[in-house]
């Protein structure tokens, strides 16, 4: 199976040592053009288009200014530090698990499109709804849609035809889902039982997406039917609320 997981806004500036070499992202040339655009903006403009504070804009102005400097690149799976990645906890995956991940996991990125875990990247910040000169009359979402949809379809077909969708809703806009409908897509959902009913709470959903990604990498022979065995920090499968393509996990 192939797995998609969203990237995170929070990134590491450095990473722990990785026993495997990095390689060049599939859409490096496209990312290169986007960065050249972003290098033209001053801090104030970056703050506006990235919807962030001046301090964060200043940090990213520096990141983009030095983006093409010589130096070490971070494996994508170790570069992000959002909620999902804290529970993916990739720094202590084995060499074999990292190699498996590099064949089966895609990390979705507004700058790089789709990343394999061992793609070498630099820290950045980008939003999906902004328009840039290099993208013509399209925003980031629409630009990537034409590049990524068929790439993902091909990757899934070259595997076993199954896609496990663990990305956030925002990153879904990177694909044409009408075309993706030809795939067998399994999208696990995570809910918390509250006094007012079942709620999808963002922090818990991201936590479980990262933890399930880790679990899939640790258990490479799992079949789609075995996904229901996943348990984490009180979340368990609920047959009552699930369908074949949308298994639901609930924390009571």
N, C-alpha and C positions, 0 to 999 in steps of 0.2 A: 504494500500500500504506500501511497504518497500522502504526506501530511503538510498542511499549511498552518503557519503560526505567524501572527502579526509581530512586527518589530516593536520597539519601545522608544519613547522620547528620551528617557534617561539612558545615558551611555557611559561606559567606562572610558577613561582617558588612557588607561593602561590595562593590561590583563596579565593573568598568571601564565606561566610557561605552558605552551602546548606542544605535545610530542609529535604532532603532524604538521607538515608545511601547509601554508595557505596557497590558494590559487586565485586567478583573476575572475571576478564576477562576470556572469554571462552578458550583462548589459552595461559593462564598464564604459563603452563609448557614449552611450546615452547619458549615463551619470556624469561623465566628463563635461558634456555640453551644459547640463543643468548647473553644475558647479561654476562654470565660467560665467553663466548668467548671474548667479548669486554673489559672485565676487564683486560685481559692479555696484551693489547696494551699500548705502551707508548704514550705520547702526540703527538710526531712527526708522528707516524704511524696513529693515529686517525685523525690527520689533513689531511693526504693523503687519507685515505680510505673514510672519510666523506666529503671530498672536502670542507674543511672549514679552517678558519684562526687558528693560533696557540691559540689565546685567546679562541675561541669557542671550540677548541679541549680540552684545559685545563679545561674549564667548564664541558665538558661532561666526561672527565676522572674522575673528582670528582663526577659527578652524578652517573656513573657506579660503582665507588668504594664504594659508600654508598647506592646503590640501594636496598639492602636487609635489611638496618637498620630499626629498629622499628620506627614508626611515622605515620603521617597522609597521606592517599592517596587522590589524587584529582579526583573528577568525571571527566571523559574524556571530557565531553561537556564543562567544565570550564577550562580545562588544556591548551587548545590551544589558541594562540593569533595571528593567521595569519589574512589575509584580510577577508576571508570568516567568521571567527569567530567574528570579530569585528561587522559584520552586522547580524550575527545570534544573537548576543547579549544575550547569554543564561542566564546571571546572573539574569535577571529579568523575566524569564519565571516562570509561576505559578507552583505550585506543581502538578496540574493536567496535565499541558503541559509537564512537565518533565517526568511524569509517561507515558504519551502517547509516548513521544520521546523514552523512554527506551524500548518500544515495537516495534517501527517502524523505528528508525534511526540506521544505522550502520556507525561508523566512521572508515575509513580504515587507517591502520597503518603498517609501515614496521616492527616495533618491536612486536606489539601485534596482528597483523593480522586484525581482525575485532572486534571493540569495541562497546558495547552499551553505551549510554550517561552516565549512572551511574556506569559504571565499574571504579574501583579505580586504578589509574595509577600514575607513577612517571615521572618526566621530563626526556627526553632522546633526542638523535639525531641519525638517522640512514638513510642510503641510500638503494635503492632497487637493485642496480647493484653490490653490494659487495659480495664476497665469504667468508664464515666463516667455521671454522672446524666443528662446530655442524651441518652444513647444507650439509655435504658431498661434492659432486662435483657440487652443485647447488648454484646459487646466491639467494638473498633474494626473488626476484620476483618468480623464479621457485619453491622455497621451499614452499611459501605460496599458489601458484596456486593449488597444490594438496590438500591443507587443506581447502581452502576458497570457492572454486567453488561450491562444493556440499552443503556446509553450507549455502551459500546464496540462492541457488536453493530451499533448504528445507524451509528456512525462508519465501521466497516469496510464495511458494505453501501453506504453513500453514496460510498465510494471504489471500489476495484476488487475488494473481497471478500477481500483478503489481509491477514493480520495477521502481522507479524514480531515474535516474542516474544523480547525481549532483557532481560526483567526477571529478578530473582533469585527463587529458590523461595519465599522468605518472602512476597513481594508477590503471588504467585499466589492467596493466600488472600483477596484482595480481590474475587474473581470467582467466579461459579458456572460451573465448567468444563463441566458437562453442557450448559448452555445455549450456551456458547461453541463447542461441538463442531460447530455448524452452519456455522462459519466455516472457511476454509482457513487453518490456522495453521502457520507455519514457525518452528521453534524451533532456531536454531543452537546447537551445543554445542561446548565448547572443552576439550580434554584435553592433558595433558603426558605424554609418553612417559618413564616411569621404569624403573629396573631391575626393579621388581616389577609392571610393567604400566602401563596407561593410568590416569591420575589426574586428576580435576577439582580443580584448585587454585583456591581462591576468588580470590586476588589476580589470577591470570592470567585467570580467567573474567571478572571485572569489567573488567579491562583491555581484553579483546577485545570485550566488549559495548559499551563506550564507543567504541572504535575503529571497530567495525562501524557503529554509529549515525552517527558522523562520515562514514564512507565512503558510507553510503546518502544522507545529506544532500548530499554533494558530487556524487552521481551519481543525480539524480532520475529518470532514464529507465530505470534497471535493472529487468529482469524478475526474477521469482523464480528462474528457471533460472540467472540470472547471479550469484546470491549465492555460488556455489561459487568464483568468481574472487577472493574476499576473501583477502588475505594480510596478516599483521601480526606483526612481531617473531618470525619463525620459524614461526608458525602457518600451516598450509596445509590445504586440503580433502583429506579422505580418503574416496574413493568406497567403499572396502572397509567402512568403519564407518558409512556414512551411509544414510539413507532419504530419500524425497522431502520429508517434513515435518520431518526432523531431520538437517540437514547437519552433519557432524562435522569439526572443524578440529583438527589435532594439531600440537604442537610437539615435535620430536624432540630 
